[in-house]
Amino acid sequence: MVVGDYALSTIVKIILAFSITWQQVFFLKALKWSGKGVRSAPRDAMISESTEMKAMDRDFGLHRAMDSSEITLGSALAYIPLERGL
């Protein structure tokens, strides 16, 4: 379920790059965010089941750090072609 939702999110992001109308963007963003809501609880359960109790805060912190780095690095990588006029 979690892997499927991550795959759906990735595919939707790619299709989103080729959207032409605001209706397409609206639909695709709604689809992407609904997938995020569905996978959050199972993903958290997978993290908590696969770690020891004493390391749980570290593992959830690592997950949050990776999530934040994805946002930061993705934005930076998207800015490079815009800066170069591509």
C-alpha positions in Angstrom: 0.0 0.0 0.0 2.8 2.4 0.9 4.9 1.6 -2.1 1.9 1.9 -4.4 1.1 5.4 -3.0 4.7 6.5 -3.4 4.6 5.2 -7.0 1.3 7.0 -7.7 2.8 10.2 -6.3 5.8 9.9 -8.5 3.8 9.3 -11.6 1.4 12.2 -10.8 4.4 14.5 -10.4 5.7 13.6 -13.8 2.3 14.0 -15.5 1.8 17.3 -13.6 4.8 18.7 -15.5 2.9 18.3 -18.8 -0.5 19.8 -17.5 -1.9 22.5 -19.6 -5.1 23.7 -17.8 -5.7 24.6 -14.2 -8.3 21.8 -14.0 -5.6 19.3 -14.8 -3.3 20.7 -12.2 -6.2 20.8 -9.6 -7.1 17.2 -10.3 -3.5 15.9 -10.2 -2.6 17.8 -7.0 -5.8 16.5 -5.3 -4.8 13.0 -6.4 -1.3 13.4 -5.1 -2.4 14.7 -1.7 -5.0 12.0 -1.3 -2.3 9.4 -1.8 -0.2 11.1 0.9 -3.0 10.9 3.4 -3.6 7.2 2.7 0.1 6.2 3.1 0.9 8.2 6.3 -0.5 5.8 8.9 0.8 2.6 7.3 4.2 4.2 6.8 4.4 5.3 10.5 3.3 1.7 11.5 6.1 0.3 9.4 8.7 2.6 11.0 7.5 1.8 14.5 7.4 -2.0 13.9 10.9 -2.1 12.4 12.8 -0.3 15.1 13.5 -0.8 18.8 11.8 1.4 21.3 14.9 3.2 22.3 15.7 4.3 18.7 12.2 5.2 17.7 12.7 9.0 18.0 15.8 8.7 15.9 14.1 6.8 13.1 11.1 9.1 13.0 13.5 12.0 13.0 15.4 10.5 10.1 12.2 10.1 8.2 11.2 13.7 8.8 14.7 14.9 7.8 14.6 12.9 4.5 11.1 14.4 3.8 12.4 17.9 4.4 15.5 17.4 2.3 13.4 16.1 -0.6 11.5 19.4 -0.5 14.6 21.5 -0.3 16.7 19.6 -2.9 13.7 19.4 -5.3 13.2 23.1 -5.2 16.9 23.8 -5.7 17.1 21.4 -8.7 14.0 23.0 -10.2 15.5 26.4 -9.9 18.7 25.6 -11.8 17.1 25.3 -15.3 15.1 28.5 -14.6 18.2 30.4 -13.7 20.0 29.3 -16.9 17.0 30.1 -19.0 16.4 26.6 -20.2 
